[in-house]
């Protein structure tokens, strides 16, 4: 298993390099400049600013210089925040994004598993139809629609929860509830459908019939014998789920005005802050690759038939 993990990490290096290359040249090809303002800037001052950030050099030379900095752990300075580096911005936003993303992943896994198992045990009954109907709605309605609706109902109409933002930058439970629920709802829907299909297949197997014939309680049959056998499809989905949560956080942090990495990415893209956008792309790409590796290792642990090659 360690050898497999090492090989995957080695393969990840050229993968991240390709992502960096594509993102770098796409940012440079986009119209506009980080130093465009409503009032025209004197050309002499503009050239000095470009020279200060090495933006007056050919694009290929800029790429080589940037790549050399990344290899040494330097993501460069922000082009819009004069007193901050990209690392400072990412460190400031990381706690918020981590809390929202991990909380949504845990909630989606637990709720999706519970709903999927409940639906499978009541196949073709009212409970099954209800879970699947809710799951279909959760998949169909995007988070950027669900988020404002939850803000309107629970925040403005009922006044139970804040609609967004953080007080003095502090992460509090009440301000995380709506963003986490909004981000996790599509994944709850998908995981519940996966668990339902997997559990239906498992409870029809011979060893489950044998366990029931021995007089074991339904809880022991499901918890001890059925659940572990039904988990591999869900675990294999953790990699794509983490990717969906990462990309979804870009929208959620903007909707709820959370100072996370995703919101910095959106602001950086609008302001043509090349280095901030590149830093977020590198972090997110590395995170997705790592989460896919963790999912594969967990799958091999749960299912002995899975061979890591």
C-alpha positions as CSV (number, residue, x, y, z in Angstrom):
1,X,0.0,0.0,0.0
2,X,2.9,2.4,0.8
3,X,4.4,1.7,-2.6
4,X,1.1,2.4,-4.3
5,X,0.8,5.7,-2.4
6,X,4.3,6.7,-3.4
7,X,3.7,5.9,-7.0
8,X,0.5,8.0,-7.0
9,X,2.2,10.9,-5.4
10,X,4.9,10.7,-8.1
11,X,2.3,10.8,-10.8
12,X,0.6,13.7,-9.1
13,X,3.7,15.9,-9.7
14,X,3.4,16.1,-13.5
15,X,-0.4,16.4,-13.1
16,X,-0.1,19.5,-10.9
17,X,2.5,20.8,-13.3
18,X,0.1,20.5,-16.2
19,X,-2.6,22.2,-14.2
20,X,-0.2,25.1,-13.3
21,X,0.8,25.5,-16.9
22,X,-2.7,25.6,-18.3
23,X,-4.0,28.0,-15.6
24,X,-1.0,30.3,-16.0
25,X,-1.4,30.8,-19.7
26,X,-5.2,31.0,-19.5
27,X,-4.8,33.8,-16.9
28,X,-2.3,35.7,-19.1
29,X,-4.6,35.2,-22.2
30,X,-7.6,36.7,-20.4
31,X,-8.4,40.4,-21.4
32,X,-7.6,43.1,-18.9
33,X,-4.8,43.7,-16.4
34,X,-4.6,43.8,-12.6
35,X,-3.5,47.5,-12.9
36,X,-6.4,48.7,-15.1
37,X,-8.2,51.6,-13.4
38,X,-11.0,53.9,-14.3
39,X,-8.6,56.8,-14.6
40,X,-5.8,56.2,-17.2
41,X,-2.4,55.6,-15.5
42,X,0.7,57.5,-16.9
43,X,2.6,55.1,-19.1
44,X,5.9,55.6,-17.2
45,X,4.3,54.7,-13.9
46,X,2.6,51.7,-15.5
47,X,5.8,50.4,-16.9
48,X,7.5,50.7,-13.5
49,X,4.7,48.8,-11.8
50,X,4.9,46.0,-14.4
51,X,8.7,45.8,-14.0
52,X,8.3,45.6,-10.2
53,X,6.2,42.4,-10.7
54,X,8.2,41.1,-13.7
55,X,5.2,41.5,-15.9
56,X,7.2,43.4,-18.5
57,X,9.0,40.3,-19.4
58,X,7.9,37.8,-22.1
59,X,5.2,35.4,-21.0
60,X,7.4,32.4,-21.3
61,X,10.0,34.0,-19.1
62,X,7.4,34.9,-16.6
63,X,6.2,31.3,-16.5
64,X,9.7,29.9,-15.9
65,X,10.3,32.4,-13.1
66,X,6.9,31.6,-11.5
67,X,7.5,27.9,-11.7
68,X,10.9,28.3,-10.1
69,X,9.3,30.2,-7.2
70,X,6.6,27.5,-6.8
71,X,9.2,24.8,-6.6
72,X,10.8,26.7,-3.8
73,X,7.5,27.2,-2.0
74,X,7.1,30.8,-3.0
75,X,3.7,31.6,-4.5
76,X,4.6,35.3,-5.0
77,X,3.1,38.6,-3.9
78,X,-0.5,39.6,-4.4
79,X,-0.9,42.1,-7.3
80,X,-3.8,43.9,-5.6
81,X,-3.0,43.7,-1.9
82,X,0.3,45.5,-1.7
83,X,1.2,44.4,1.8
84,X,0.3,40.7,1.5
85,X,1.7,37.7,-0.2
86,X,-0.4,34.9,-1.7
87,X,0.7,32.6,1.2
88,X,-0.7,35.2,3.7
89,X,-4.0,35.3,1.9
90,X,-4.3,31.5,1.7
91,X,-3.4,31.1,5.4
92,X,-6.1,33.6,6.4
93,X,-8.8,31.9,4.3
94,X,-7.8,28.3,4.9
95,X,-9.5,27.9,8.4
96,X,-12.9,29.0,7.0
97,X,-12.7,26.9,3.9
98,X,-11.5,23.8,5.9
99,X,-14.3,24.1,8.5
100,X,-17.0,24.5,5.8
101,X,-15.7,21.8,3.5
102,X,-14.9,19.1,6.1
103,X,-18.2,19.8,7.9
104,X,-20.1,19.4,4.7
105,X,-18.2,16.2,3.8
106,X,-18.9,14.6,7.2
107,X,-22.6,15.7,7.1
108,X,-23.1,14.4,3.6
109,X,-21.5,11.1,4.4
110,X,-23.4,10.5,7.6
111,X,-26.8,11.8,6.4
112,X,-26.4,10.2,3.0
113,X,-25.5,6.8,4.5
114,X,-28.4,6.9,7.0
115,X,-31.0,7.9,4.4
116,X,-29.7,5.4,1.8
117,X,-29.8,2.5,4.3
118,X,-33.3,3.5,5.5
119,X,-34.6,3.7,1.9
120,X,-33.1,0.3,1.1
121,X,-34.7,-1.4,4.1
122,X,-38.1,0.0,3.0
123,X,-37.7,-0.6,-0.7
124,X,-40.7,0.4,-2.8
125,X,-42.5,1.8,0.2
126,X,-43.5,5.4,1.2
127,X,-40.1,6.0,3.1
128,X,-38.1,4.8,0.0
129,X,-40.1,7.0,-2.3
130,X,-39.8,10.0,0.0
131,X,-36.0,9.7,0.3
132,X,-35.6,9.3,-3.4
133,X,-37.9,12.3,-4.1
134,X,-35.9,14.5,-1.8
135,X,-32.6,13.2,-3.3
136,X,-33.8,14.1,-6.8
137,X,-34.6,17.6,-5.7
138,X,-31.3,17.9,-3.9
139,X,-29.4,16.9,-7.1
140,X,-31.6,19.1,-9.4
141,X,-31.5,22.4,-7.5
142,X,-28.0,24.0,-7.5
143,X,-26.4,25.5,-4.3
144,X,-26.5,29.1,-5.6
145,X,-30.3,28.8,-5.6
146,X,-30.6,26.9,-2.3
147,X,-28.3,29.2,-0.4
148,X,-30.3,32.5,-0.9
149,X,-33.6,30.6,-0.2
150,X,-32.2,29.4,3.1
151,X,-30.9,32.9,3.9
152,X,-34.3,34.3,3.1
153,X,-36.3,31.8,5.1
154,X,-34.2,31.1,8.2
155,X,-32.3,34.4,8.3
156,X,-34.7,37.1,7.2
157,X,-38.1,35.6,7.7
158,X,-37.6,33.5,10.9
159,X,-34.5,35.3,12.2
160,X,-33.1,32.1,13.6
161,X,-29.7,32.2,11.9
162,X,-27.3,34.8,10.5
163,X,-27.4,35.2,6.7
164,X,-23.6,35.3,6.3
165,X,-20.3,36.9,7.1
166,X,-18.2,36.4,10.3
167,X,-18.1,38.6,13.4
168,X,-14.5,39.9,13.8
169,X,-13.4,37.0,11.6
170,X,-14.4,34.4,14.2
171,X,-15.8,31.1,13.1
172,X,-18.9,30.4,15.0
173,X,-21.4,27.5,14.8
174,X,-24.4,29.6,14.1
175,X,-22.7,31.2,11.1
176,X,-21.6,27.9,9.7
177,X,-24.9,26.1,9.8
178,X,-26.5,27.5,6.6
179,X,-23.3,27.4,4.4
180,X,-22.5,23.8,5.5
181,X,-26.1,22.6,4.8
182,X,-26.2,24.4,1.5
183,X,-22.9,22.9,0.4
184,X,-23.7,19.4,1.6
185,X,-27.3,19.0,0.2
186,X,-26.3,17.8,-3.3
187,X,-23.8,15.4,-1.8
188,X,-26.3,14.0,0.6
189,X,-28.7,13.4,-2.3
190,X,-26.0,11.6,-4.3
191,X,-24.6,9.5,-1.4
192,X,-28.1,8.4,-0.3
193,X,-28.8,7.1,-3.8
194,X,-25.5,5.3,-3.9
195,X,-26.0,3.7,-0.5
196,X,-29.6,2.7,-1.4
197,X,-28.5,0.8,-4.5
198,X,-25.5,-0.8,-2.7
199,X,-27.5,-1.8,0.3
200,X,-30.3,-3.3,-1.7
201,X,-27.7,-5.5,-3.5
202,X,-26.1,-6.5,-0.2
203,X,-29.3,-7.5,1.7
204,X,-30.3,-9.8,-1.2
205,X,-27.0,-11.8,-0.8
206,X,-26.9,-15.3,0.7
207,X,-24.9,-14.4,3.8
208,X,-27.4,-11.8,4.8
209,X,-30.2,-14.4,4.5
210,X,-28.1,-16.8,6.6
211,X,-27.6,-14.2,9.3
212,X,-31.3,-13.6,9.4
213,X,-32.0,-17.3,9.5
214,X,-29.8,-17.7,12.6
215,X,-32.1,-15.3,14.4
216,X,-29.9,-12.2,14.5
217,X,-31.7,-8.9,15.0
218,X,-32.2,-6.7,12.0
219,X,-30.0,-4.1,13.5
220,X,-27.1,-6.5,13.9
221,X,-27.6,-7.9,10.4
222,X,-27.5,-4.4,8.9
223,X,-24.8,-2.9,11.2
224,X,-22.3,-5.8,11.4
225,X,-22.8,-7.7,8.2
226,X,-24.5,-5.4,5.6
227,X,-23.1,-1.9,6.2
228,X,-19.4,-2.7,5.6
229,X,-20.2,-4.6,2.4
230,X,-22.3,-1.7,1.2
231,X,-19.7,1.0,1.9
232,X,-17.1,0.5,-1.0
233,X,-19.2,2.3,-3.6
234,X,-19.6,5.2,-1.2
235,X,-15.9,5.3,-0.3
236,X,-15.0,5.3,-4.0
237,X,-17.2,8.3,-4.5
238,X,-15.3,10.3,-1.8
239,X,-12.7,11.5,-4.3
240,X,-15.3,13.1,-6.7
241,X,-17.3,14.3,-3.7
242,X,-14.3,16.2,-2.4
243,X,-13.8,17.8,-5.8
244,X,-17.5,18.8,-5.9
245,X,-17.3,20.3,-2.4
246,X,-14.1,22.2,-3.3
247,X,-15.7,23.7,-6.5
248,X,-19.0,24.3,-4.6
249,X,-17.2,26.3,-1.9
250,X,-16.4,28.9,-4.5
251,X,-20.1,29.7,-4.8
252,X,-21.0,29.1,-1.2
253,X,-18.3,31.4,0.2
254,X,-19.4,34.1,-2.2
255,X,-23.1,33.7,-1.4
256,X,-22.6,33.8,2.4
257,X,-19.8,36.3,2.3
258,X,-17.3,34.0,4.0
259,X,-13.6,35.1,3.9
260,X,-12.4,31.7,2.7
261,X,-10.1,30.6,-0.1
262,X,-12.9,30.2,-2.5
263,X,-14.1,33.8,-2.2
264,X,-10.5,35.0,-2.6
265,X,-10.4,33.0,-5.9
266,X,-13.5,34.8,-7.2
267,X,-12.2,38.2,-6.1
268,X,-8.8,37.5,-7.6
269,X,-10.3,36.4,-10.9
270,X,-12.5,39.5,-11.1
271,X,-9.5,41.8,-10.3
272,X,-7.0,39.9,-12.5
273,X,-4.9,39.1,-9.4
274,X,-2.9,36.4,-11.3
275,X,-0.9,35.2,-8.4
276,X,-3.8,34.7,-6.0
277,X,-5.8,32.8,-8.6
278,X,-2.8,30.6,-9.3
279,X,-2.2,29.9,-5.6
280,X,-5.8,28.8,-5.1
281,X,-5.7,26.6,-8.2
282,X,-2.5,24.9,-6.9
283,X,-4.0,24.3,-3.4
284,X,-7.3,23.0,-4.8
285,X,-5.7,20.7,-7.4
286,X,-3.3,19.2,-4.8
287,X,-6.2,18.8,-2.3
288,X,-8.4,16.9,-4.9
289,X,-5.5,14.6,-5.9
290,X,-4.8,13.9,-2.2
291,X,-8.5,13.2,-1.4
292,X,-8.7,10.8,-4.3
293,X,-5.7,8.9,-3.0
294,X,-7.2,8.7,0.5
295,X,-10.4,7.3,-1.0
296,X,-8.5,4.6,-2.9
297,X,-6.6,3.6,0.2
298,X,-9.8,3.4,2.3
299,X,-11.5,1.4,-0.4
300,X,-8.6,-1.1,-0.4
301,X,-8.9,-1.4,3.4
302,X,-12.6,-2.0,3.3
303,X,-12.7,-4.4,0.4
304,X,-9.9,-7.1,0.3
305,X,-10.8,-7.9,-3.3
306,X,-9.5,-4.5,-4.4
307,X,-5.9,-4.6,-5.6
308,X,-3.8,-1.5,-5.7
309,X,-1.5,-1.5,-8.7
